[in-house]
Amino acid sequence: MAPKENVDESAIQLFSTVPDGSPDPSCKDLNDPARGYPLRRFWFRTFVLILGPVIIFIYFLMAWLFFFKDTDTVKYRSRDGTWVYYSWFVVGVFGLNISRYGLVGVEAAMLQVPFWAPKSAMRLLMHSGSTWAGPGGWMKCIQRAVSMEKNLAGRLWYLLAVLSLVPLVAFPISGLSMELADGYIESSAPPMVVGREWSNFHRREPYQTQKRGGTVWKTASAVIPGIGIAYTPPQVDREKFEFLTTLPNSLSSNPGIPELFLGPQAATPIGGKAWGLRLQYNCSMVQSASEFTILSQKSPALKSNASGMVDGAIRYKTLATPSGATITFFNSSQSIGGDNLWAYTEMGVSHDFVSSTYDGSEPSFESGKPEILEYALWQVRRPCSYDGDDRITFNYTLNPTVTGMGSPIIRTPSGKFERNASFFDWSNDTYTNVKDFVSFVAYDHFNENITLAPPIGVQCRRISDLGTAKLDSRTSTFSEFEKSPSPVWSAAEYEAKQPRFGATAISILLGRYTEIFESTNSPLPYILSNSACYDRFVQPQVLLQSVLQAHAVDGLQLMYDGATGVNGGYLNTNLTSSRRGKVLEPGVVPPVVSTILLGIWAIGCIVLGVMYGFGRRWSDTLDGYSLFRFGVDFGEELRDKNVLSSTQGLEKSNQLWSLPGMIGDSRMQFDIGHISLVGKKQVVNPNKLYT
């Protein structure tokens, strides 16, 4: 509640000590020449009102723009945010006092303006003690409004109350608009990094990426080493890709990988010009055979290209199409084995992946001709154990499947399973014969109670380049990419030309089937008797994730050899580093809310300060001395009328409603005026002298 203004008995006695017939204070004493004084300007308080809120507003705006405007995963800043964070709370404490200090001055000036001046002395007394500046006065005003009693406040009181309320709300909210977090501060020191360079890209053992990549692929992990930042072009919205929103970035969780740059990695964010691998790949599930552009090229025109071994056994055969593409055929094993799942696979690639290297023949990003991988998978389920597998509930659901593909195995009207001759009618040449990949269907145990699943498929498009790019530590983006010449390679040394991005992924996938479950952290098989029993086919979504995982591992092996940390790194003097520190980031309240409130406060103070603060007025503020003088002027009106109650409060003193509330010139007709409470038309003259 606002403090009640009381005129106590001593004041009444003071008024009553003026004897009847004494001269009116507004009249001139003929024995003492009148002396008048000019109205004054109070520059300092006005400048505080105008400049204080503006400086505070600009301070917060600059802090927002330069320290915590952006929300980024890396939390990289050019400056430490600790001093800004704590200094703002100090600013907030002084900001509220600055607001009141300036407004009480402009209040005095506005009390002289007819539009803003109170209509009565009662409402003028509501301004005493600056009740508009705090919750006490606000609560009293609200209480009056709720109880439907006569309103004690005027329009000036409400204006000043609103302008005081805004910073009182803005400063606590602004504290919730920012928070300190662990991050990284820019440093000029060169970083210790890991990652291949142009000069040593080929300096590896033969088949190193395939050997190490196959092992990592089964772990379902593809995490970038060090702090783990995959750089994207500036136009890519990183927030739309879940794998880019946490550190370290992992590459295998999203079907549509945007354009990325895999460069050197350190324990902290780095920046500068760096050499690395620029890549992009996008995989999707296939629902119609018409989507396959390479697997549809199976014909007698196919030529033998290569055959290969996986885990010590011949597991696949690759044939070349007249267009230069390759199709590879393999199954999960040469015999049905002990597992309850078996698979036959066809994999089409738009180029000869066996011999593909970065020799200048690779398609560029500008060409718009990505390399294509097509993967079709047929699956069979048979009883898991000699005593049955009724203890397992098998899930036969597959969605989506590929329509119009046919099947390498069919079931005859007699119920017997056999190889589908029409499916392989193109494969008549000895060198292109792939019928043996399903020859075991003639085995008697294959004609047990089995289930043929419809085919599922995945298609990928990928493209890659080697070159240099400018890395932005703050935004985790790259720009100014320049393709580099083919990395140096020496046939005289024990090193092998590294395959292009995608070739290692194909090598990882060749000849493997049940490993797909491992590569995606899918449920492991149950063990019944002497067999491993799966309770579902490889799902299309699982196949998609596994192929993505293979590509992710491929890229990480090419650039980082599968490293998970920065041990064994080297000092790169072409790059700048960063250090751990405290940074500012947006808090729970959007900073724009605080900015708007502080802006309203600053604009309001500027307007009032410019319009009224520089004018002449009788006093710096509406102080107790001024109110005492005004009371003395009206001593005759209040004398012996018992209208000022000492116990009921000023709002019960009805006589105060009849007295004027504007501060003006009570002696307009004289050369020397007198400041007192007057009517609306008795405005002060700034060029006149006053007593």
C-alpha positions in Angstrom: 0.0 0.0 0.0 1.1 3.5 -0.7 2.0 5.6 2.3 -0.8 7.9 3.4 -0.1 11.6 3.3 -1.2 13.0 6.7 -1.3 16.6 7.8 -0.8 16.3 11.6 -1.9 18.6 14.4 1.4 20.5 14.5 0.9 21.5 10.9 -2.6 22.8 11.8 -1.2 24.7 14.7 1.4 26.1 12.4 -1.2 27.4 10.1 -3.3 28.8 12.9 -0.3 30.9 14.3 -0.8 33.4 11.5 -3.0 36.1 13.1 -6.0 37.5 11.5 -5.3 40.5 9.4 -1.7 39.4 8.5 -0.6 40.3 5.0 -1.3 37.8 2.2 1.9 36.0 1.2 1.0 36.8 -2.4 0.9 40.6 -1.7 3.9 42.9 -1.8 5.3 44.3 1.4 5.5 48.0 0.8 8.3 48.4 3.4 10.5 45.7 1.8 11.2 45.9 -1.9 10.1 42.7 -3.6 12.8 40.5 -4.9 12.2 37.9 -7.6 14.2 35.0 -8.9 14.2 33.4 -12.4 13.1 29.9 -12.9 16.0 27.5 -13.2 17.0 24.7 -15.6 18.3 21.4 -14.1 20.6 20.1 -16.8 22.2 17.2 -15.0 19.0 15.4 -14.0 17.6 15.8 -17.5 20.8 14.4 -19.1 20.7 11.5 -16.7 17.1 10.8 -17.7 17.9 10.9 -21.4 21.3 9.2 -21.6 21.0 6.7 -18.7 18.3 4.5 -20.2 19.8 4.8 -23.7 23.2 3.7 -22.6 21.7 0.8 -20.7 19.6 -0.2 -23.7 22.6 0.0 -26.0 24.7 -2.0 -23.5 22.1 -4.9 -23.5 21.7 -4.7 -27.3 25.4 -4.9 -27.9 25.7 -7.8 -25.4 23.0 -9.6 -27.3 24.3 -9.0 -30.7 28.0 -9.8 -29.9 27.8 -12.3 -27.1 24.7 -14.4 -27.2 22.6 -13.7 -30.2 23.3 -17.0 -31.9 22.4 -20.4 -30.5 25.0 -22.8 -31.7 26.1 -26.3 -30.7 29.8 -25.4 -30.5 29.3 -22.3 -28.2 32.2 -20.5 -29.7 32.7 -16.8 -28.9 35.4 -14.3 -29.6 35.3 -13.0 -26.0 34.7 -14.4 -22.6 31.1 -13.6 -21.4 31.7 -13.7 -17.6 32.2 -10.0 -17.1 29.2 -9.1 -19.3 27.0 -11.5 -17.4 27.8 -10.2 -13.9 28.1 -6.6 -14.9 24.5 -6.6 -16.2 23.2 -7.3 -12.7 25.1 -4.3 -11.4 23.7 -2.3 -14.3 20.2 -3.5 -13.3 20.6 -2.2 -9.8 21.7 1.3 -10.9 19.2 1.3 -13.8 16.2 1.3 -11.6 17.6 4.2 -9.5 18.6 6.1 -12.7 15.0 5.8 -13.9 13.5 7.2 -10.7 16.2 9.9 -10.4 15.4 11.3 -13.9 11.7 10.9 -13.7 11.2 12.8 -10.5 12.9 15.8 -12.2 10.7 15.7 -15.3 7.7 15.2 -13.0 8.3 18.6 -11.5 8.3 20.2 -14.9 5.2 18.4 -16.1 3.3 19.5 -13.0 3.4 23.0 -14.6 1.8 21.8 -17.8 -2.0 22.1 -17.8 -2.5 18.8 -19.7 -0.5 16.8 -17.2 -1.2 18.8 -14.0 -3.4 17.2 -11.4 -6.9 18.6 -11.1 -6.8 19.0 -7.4 -4.5 19.3 -4.5 -5.6 15.8 -3.5 -4.1 14.3 -6.7 -1.0 16.5 -6.3 -0.4 14.9 -2.9 -0.4 11.5 -4.6 2.8 12.6 -6.3 4.6 13.3 -2.9 7.2 10.6 -2.1 7.1 9.5 -5.8 4.4 6.9 -5.1 4.2 6.1 -8.8 7.8 4.7 -8.7 7.1 1.6 -6.6 4.8 -1.3 -5.8 3.4 0.5 -2.7 1.8 3.3 -4.7 0.7 0.9 -7.5 -1.0 -1.4 -4.9 -2.8 1.6 -3.4 -4.0 2.7 -6.8 -5.2 -0.9 -7.7 -6.9 -1.1 -4.3 -8.9 2.1 -5.0 -9.9 0.9 -8.4 -11.1 -2.5 -7.1 -13.1 -0.9 -4.2 -14.7 1.6 -6.7 -13.6 4.5 -4.4 -12.7 7.9 -5.9 -9.4 7.6 -7.9 -6.6 9.6 -6.3 -4.2 9.4 -9.3 -4.2 11.5 -12.4 -2.9 10.9 -15.9 0.7 12.1 -15.1 0.8 9.7 -12.2 -0.2 6.8 -14.4 2.3 7.7 -17.1 5.1 7.8 -14.7 4.0 4.6 -13.0 4.0 2.8 -16.4 7.4 4.2 -17.3 8.7 3.0 -13.9 7.0 -0.4 -14.2 8.7 -1.2 -17.5 12.3 -1.3 -16.2 11.2 -3.1 -13.1 9.9 -5.9 -15.3 12.6 -5.6 -18.0 15.6 -6.0 -15.7 14.6 -9.3 -14.1 13.5 -10.7 -17.4 16.8 -9.6 -19.1 18.6 -11.6 -16.5 16.6 -14.6 -17.7 17.5 -13.8 -21.3 21.1 -14.8 -20.9 23.0 -17.5 -19.0 26.6 -18.6 -18.6 27.7 -21.8 -20.2 30.8 -23.8 -20.8 32.2 -23.0 -24.2 35.2 -21.9 -26.2 37.0 -18.6 -26.6 38.9 -17.6 -29.7 42.7 -18.0 -29.5 45.5 -17.3 -32.0 47.5 -20.3 -30.9 47.9 -23.1 -33.5 46.0 -26.3 -32.7 47.1 -29.9 -32.3 45.0 -31.7 -34.9 44.3 -35.1 -36.4 43.3 -35.8 -40.0 45.0 -36.7 -43.3 46.7 -34.0 -45.4 47.2 -33.8 -49.1 50.8 -34.9 -48.7 50.1 -38.1 -46.8 46.6 -39.1 -48.0 47.9 -42.2 -49.8 50.5 -43.2 -47.2 48.6 -46.2 -45.8 48.7 -50.0 -46.0 46.8 -51.6 -48.8 43.1 -52.2 -48.0 43.6 -50.3 -44.7 40.3 -48.4 -44.9 38.3 -51.6 -45.8 39.8 -53.7 -43.0 39.5 -51.1 -40.3 36.2 -49.8 -41.6 34.5 -53.3 -41.5 35.3 -53.6 -37.8 34.1 -50.1 -37.0 30.9 -50.6 -39.1 29.8 -53.5 -36.8 30.0 -51.3 -33.7 27.2 -49.0 -35.0 29.4 -46.0 -34.3 30.6 -43.3 -36.7 31.8 -40.4 -34.4 34.1 -37.7 -35.6 37.3 -37.6 -33.5 38.3 -34.7 -31.2 35.6 -32.1 -30.7 34.0 -33.7 -33.7 32.7 -31.0 -36.0 31.3 -31.8 -39.5 31.4 -28.4 -41.3 28.4 -27.4 -43.5 27.9 -24.6 -46.1 26.6 -21.4 -44.5 23.1 -21.8 -46.1 22.5 -25.2 -44.4 20.3 -25.0 -41.3 22.2 -27.3 -38.9 19.3 -27.4 -36.5 17.3 -29.4 -39.1 19.8 -32.3 -38.8 19.8 -34.0 -35.5 23.3 -35.5 -35.9 24.7 -31.9 -36.2 23.0 -30.6 -33.0 25.3 -32.4 -30.5 29.0 -32.8 -30.2 30.9 -34.7 -31.3 28.9 -35.0 -34.6 28.0 -38.5 -35.8 27.4 -39.1 -39.5 25.2 -42.2 -39.6 21.9 -41.3 -38.2 20.2 -39.3 -41.0 19.0 -40.6 -44.4 19.7 -37.2 -46.1 23.3 -36.1 -45.3 23.8 -32.5 -46.4 27.0 -31.3 -48.0 29.8 -31.7 -45.4 33.4 -30.9 -45.1 35.6 -33.3 -43.0 38.7 -31.4 -42.1 41.3 -31.5 -39.4 39.9 -32.0 -35.9 41.2 -30.8 -32.5 40.1 -30.9 -28.9 38.5 -27.5 -29.4 37.0 -25.6 -32.3 39.5 -24.4 -35.0 39.4 -22.0 -37.9 41.3 -21.0 -41.0 42.1 -22.6 -44.3 42.2 -26.4 -44.1 42.5 -29.4 -46.5 39.9 -32.1 -46.3 37.2 -34.2 -47.8 34.0 -32.6 -49.1 31.2 -35.1 -49.4 27.5 -35.5 -49.7 25.3 -38.7 -49.7 21.6 -39.3 -49.6 20.0 -42.8 -49.3 16.4 -43.8 -49.4 14.3 -46.9 -49.4 13.2 -48.2 -52.8 9.5 -49.2 -53.4 9.5 -50.1 -57.1 11.9 -51.9 -59.4 11.5 -49.0 -61.9 13.6 -46.9 -59.4 16.6 -49.1 -60.0 18.6 -47.8 -63.0 21.6 -50.1 -62.7 20.2 -53.4 -61.5 17.8 -53.1 -64.5 20.8 -53.5 -66.8 21.2 -57.3 -66.2 21.6 -58.9 -69.6 23.9 -61.3 -71.5 26.0 -58.3 -72.4 27.4 -58.2 -68.9 31.2 -58.9 -68.7 33.2 -60.5 -65.9 34.8 -57.8 -63.8 36.0 -59.4 -60.5 35.2 -61.9 -57.8 36.2 -61.5 -54.2 36.6 -63.2 -50.9 35.0 -62.3 -47.6 36.4 -63.9 -44.5 38.4 -66.4 -46.5 35.6 -67.6 -48.9 34.6 -66.5 -52.4 31.4 -64.6 -51.5 30.7 -62.3 -54.4 31.0 -61.8 -58.2 31.1 -58.5 -60.0 30.0 -58.0 -63.6 30.4 -54.9 -65.7 27.6 -53.4 -67.8 28.2 -51.8 -71.2 27.5 -48.4 -69.7 30.5 -48.8 -67.3 28.5 -49.6 -64.2 29.0 -52.8 -62.2 26.6 -55.3 -60.6 27.8 -57.5 -57.7 26.0 -60.7 -56.7 26.4 -62.4 -53.4 24.6 -64.3 -50.7 24.9 -64.7 -47.0 26.7 -68.0 -47.2 27.3 -70.9 -49.7 25.2 -73.2 -47.5 22.1 -72.5 -45.5 24.1 -73.0 -42.4 22.7 -73.1 -38.8 21.1 -69.7 -38.7 17.4 -69.4 -39.5 18.0 -66.5 -42.0 19.6 -66.5 -45.4 19.8 -63.8 -48.0 20.6 -63.2 -51.7 21.8 -59.7 -52.7 22.4 -57.7 -55.8 24.3 -54.5 -55.6 24.6 -52.0 -58.5 27.2 -49.3 -58.7 27.4 -46.6 -61.4 31.2 -47.0 -61.8 34.0 -49.5 -61.3 34.4 -49.1 -57.6 37.3 -51.5 -57.4 39.7 -49.1 -59.2 38.1 -45.7 -58.3 40.5 -43.2 -56.8 40.9 -39.5 -56.7 42.7 -39.2 -60.0 40.7 -36.4 -61.6 38.0 -38.7 -63.1 35.7 -38.3 -60.1 32.5 -36.2 -60.8 32.6 -32.8 -59.2 29.9 -31.2 -57.2 29.3 -28.7 -60.0 28.7 -31.5 -62.5 25.5 -32.6 -60.8 26.3 -36.3 -61.6 26.5 -38.2 -58.4 27.7 -41.8 -58.1 24.8 -44.2 -57.5 24.6 -47.3 -55.3 21.6 -49.7 -55.6 21.1 -52.5 -53.1 18.4 -55.2 -53.4 17.9 -57.9 -50.8 15.9 -61.1 -50.8 15.5 -63.0 -47.5 14.5 -66.5 -46.5 13.5 -67.9 -43.1 13.8 -71.6 -42.2 13.3 -73.5 -39.0 16.0 -72.5 -36.5 16.6 -75.8 -34.7 16.0 -79.5 -35.3 13.4 -79.5 -32.6 11.6 -76.5 -33.9 11.5 -72.9 -32.9 8.0 -72.5 -31.6 9.5 -70.7 -28.6 10.2 -67.7 -30.9 7.5 -65.4 -32.3 8.7 -64.4 -35.7 7.8 -61.0 -37.1 7.2 -61.4 -40.9 6.3 -57.7 -41.5 8.3 -55.8 -44.1 7.4 -52.4 -45.2 8.1 -51.0 -47.7 9.0 -53.7 -50.1 10.2 -53.5 -53.8 7.4 -54.4 -56.2 8.2 -55.8 -59.7 11.5 -57.4 -58.9 10.7 -61.1 -59.0 12.5 -63.6 -56.9 15.6 -65.9 -57.3 13.7 -68.7 -55.6 10.2 -69.9 -56.3 7.9 -72.4 -54.9 6.4 -75.0 -57.4 2.8 -76.1 -57.3 4.0 -79.3 -55.6 5.3 -77.2 -52.7 8.9 -77.7 -53.5 11.3 -74.7 -53.6 13.7 -74.4 -56.5 15.8 -71.8 -58.3 13.8 -69.4 -60.5 15.2 -70.1 -64.0 13.6 -67.1 -65.6 15.2 -64.8 -63.0 18.6 -65.8 -64.2 17.8 -66.3 -67.9 20.3 -63.6 -68.8 23.2 -65.5 -67.0 24.2 -68.2 -69.5 27.9 -67.5 -70.0 30.4 -69.4 -67.8 32.1 -66.2 -66.6 28.8 -64.4 -65.8 27.0 -67.3 -64.3 25.6 -66.3 -60.9 23.1 -69.2 -60.5 25.4 -70.9 -58.0 24.6 -68.3 -55.4 21.2 -70.1 -55.0 22.3 -73.6 -56.0 21.7 -75.0 -52.6 18.0 -74.8 -53.0 18.4 -78.3 -54.4 19.4 -79.5 -50.9 16.7 -81.6 -49.2 16.9 -79.6 -46.0 16.1 -76.4 -47.9 12.6 -77.7 -48.7 11.6 -77.7 -45.1 9.1 -75.3 -43.7 10.6 -72.0 -45.0 9.2 -68.6 -45.8 10.2 -66.4 -48.7 10.2 -62.6 -48.0 9.5 -60.0 -50.7 12.6 -58.0 -51.7 13.6 -54.8 -50.0 16.0 -52.2 -51.4 18.0 -49.0 -50.9 19.4 -46.5 -53.3 22.1 -44.0 -52.5 23.5 -41.0 -54.4 26.9 -39.7 -53.3 29.6 -37.3 -54.5 32.9 -36.2 -53.0 36.0 -34.0 -53.7 39.3 -33.3 -52.0 40.4 -29.8 -51.5 40.8 -26.8 -49.2 38.1 -24.7 -47.5 37.9 -21.8 -45.1 36.5 -23.0 -41.7 34.4 -20.8 -39.5 34.8 -21.8 -35.9 31.8 -19.8 -34.7 29.2 -21.2 -37.1 30.8 -24.6 -37.9 30.6 -23.8 -41.6 33.0 -23.9 -44.5 33.3 -21.7 -47.5 35.6 -20.9 -50.4 36.2 -24.5 -51.3 38.9 -25.1 -53.9 39.4 -28.6 -55.4 43.0 -29.7 -55.0 45.1 -31.7 -57.4 45.3 -35.5 -56.9 47.2 -36.3 -53.7 50.8 -37.3 -54.2 51.5 -41.0 -54.5 54.7 -43.0 -54.9 54.7 -46.5 -56.4 58.2 -47.0 -55.0 57.0 -46.9 -51.5 54.8 -49.2 -49.5 51.6 -47.3 -49.9 48.4 -47.8 -51.8 46.1 -45.4 -53.7 43.1 -44.8 -51.5 39.7 -45.4 -53.0 37.2 -42.7 -53.6 34.5 -42.1 -51.0 31.9 -44.8 -51.3 34.2 -47.6 -52.4 35.0 -48.6 -48.8 31.3 -48.6 -48.0 30.7 -51.1 -50.8 33.6 -53.3 -49.6 32.1 -53.3 -46.1 28.7 -54.4 -47.3 29.9 -57.1 -49.7 29.1 -60.6 -48.6 27.6 -59.6 -45.3 24.0 -60.1 -44.1 23.5 -60.9 -40.5 26.2 -58.3 -39.6 23.6 -55.7 -40.7 21.9 -56.4 -37.4 25.1 -55.7 -35.5 25.9 -52.5 -37.5 22.6 -50.9 -36.4 22.4 -52.1 -32.7 19.4 -54.3 -33.6 18.3 -57.0 -31.2 20.7 -60.0 -31.1 19.5 -63.5 -32.0 18.2 -66.0 -29.5 20.1 -69.2 -29.0 18.1 -72.4 -29.3 19.9 -75.7 -29.3 23.0 -75.2 -31.5 21.6 -72.3 -33.6 21.3 -68.6 -33.5 17.7 -67.7 -34.1 16.5 -64.3 -35.3 12.9 -63.2 -34.6 12.6 -60.9 -37.7 13.9 -60.2 -41.2 16.2 -57.3 -41.8 13.8 -54.4 -42.0 14.0 -51.9 -44.8 14.7 -49.1 -42.2 17.5 -51.3 -40.7 19.0 -51.9 -44.1 18.9 -48.2 -44.8 20.6 -47.3 -41.6 23.3 -50.0 -42.1 24.1 -48.6 -45.6 24.3 -45.1 -44.1 26.6 -46.4 -41.4 28.9 -47.9 -44.0 29.2 -44.6 -45.8 29.8 -42.7 -42.6 32.6 -45.1 -41.6 34.0 -44.8 -45.1 34.4 -41.0 -44.8 35.9 -41.2 -41.3 38.4 -43.8 -42.4 39.5 -41.7 -45.4 40.1 -38.6 -43.3 40.9 -39.9 -39.8 41.9 -43.6 -40.1 39.1 -44.3 -37.6 40.7 -42.3 -34.8 38.5 -41.4 -31.8 40.8 -38.8 -30.2 43.6 -36.4 -30.9 46.4 -38.5 -29.6 49.2 -38.7 -32.1 48.1 -35.4 -33.8 50.3 -32.8 -35.3 50.6 -29.0 -35.0 48.9 -27.1 -37.8 50.2 -23.6 -38.0 47.8 -22.6 -40.7 44.8 -22.8 -38.3 43.8 -20.9 -35.2 42.7 -22.6 -32.0 40.4 -21.8 -29.1 40.4 -22.3 -25.3 37.8 -23.4 -22.9 35.9 -20.7 -21.1 32.6 -19.2 -20.1 30.3 -17.9 -22.8 26.9 -16.3 -22.9 24.0 -18.0 -24.5 20.3 -17.2 -24.7 18.3 -18.0 -21.6 14.8 -19.2 -21.1 13.3 -15.8 -22.1 14.0 -14.7 -25.7 16.4 -11.7 -25.6 14.1 -9.8 -28.0 11.5 -9.5 -25.2 14.0 -7.7 -22.9 15.2 -5.6 -25.8 11.7 -4.4 -26.6 11.0 -3.5 -23.0 14.2 -1.7 -22.5 13.6 0.1 -25.8 10.2 1.3 -24.7 11.7 2.5 -21.4 14.6 4.3 -23.2 12.3 5.9 -25.8 9.8 7.0 -23.1 12.5 8.7 -21.1 14.0 10.4 -24.1 10.6 11.8 -25.2 9.8 13.2 -21.7 13.3 14.4 -21.1 13.5 16.3 -24.4 9.9 17.7 -24.3 9.9 18.8 -20.6 13.3 18.2 -19.0 15.1 21.2 -20.4 12.4 23.8 -19.5 12.6 26.1 -16.6 10.8 25.2 -13.4 10.5 26.3 -9.9 12.4 23.4 -8.3 14.5 20.4 -9.1 11.8 18.0 -7.8 8.5 18.1 -6.0 10.1 18.0 -2.5 8.7 18.5 1.0 9.7 22.1 1.1 7.6 22.9 -2.0 4.5 21.1 -0.5 5.0 23.0 2.7 5.1 26.4 0.9 2.0 25.5 -1.1 0.2 24.6 2.2 1.2 27.9 3.7 -0.3 29.7 0.7 -3.7 28.2 1.5 -3.6 28.6 5.3 -6.6 31.0 5.2 -8.8 28.6 3.3 -8.1 25.8 5.8 -8.0 27.7 9.0 -10.5 26.9 11.7 -12.5 24.6 9.4 -11.4 21.4 10.9 -11.1 19.9 7.4 -7.7 18.1 7.8 -8.2 14.9 9.7 -5.3 13.6 11.7 -6.5 10.0 11.9 -8.5 9.2 8.7 -5.9 9.9 6.1 -5.7 12.5 3.4 -8.2 10.8 1.2 -10.9 11.6 3.8 -10.0 15.3 3.8 -12.6 16.4 1.2 -11.5 20.0 1.3 -8.3 19.0 -0.6 -10.5 18.0 -3.7 -11.6 21.6 -4.0 -8.1 23.1 -4.0 -6.3 23.4 -7.4 -3.5 21.0 -8.2 -1.5 22.6 -11.0 1.8 24.4 -10.0 1.7 27.8 -11.7 1.8 31.6 -11.3 -0.7 32.9 -8.7 0.3 36.5 -9.5 0.1 36.6 -13.3 -0.9 40.3 -13.2 2.3 41.3 -11.4 5.8 41.7 -12.8 7.1 39.4 -10.1 5.0 36.3 -9.9 4.5 33.7 -7.2 4.7 29.9 -7.5 1.7 28.2 -5.9 -1.2 25.9 -6.6 -3.3 27.6 -9.3 -6.0 26.9 -11.9 -5.4 25.5 -15.4 -4.9 28.9 -17.1 -2.3 30.3 -14.7 0.8 28.8 -16.5 4.2 30.0 -15.4 6.1 32.3 -17.7 9.7 31.1 -18.1 11.0 34.6 -18.7 9.5 36.0 -15.5 10.8 36.4 -12.0 9.2 34.6 -9.1 9.1 34.6 -5.4 
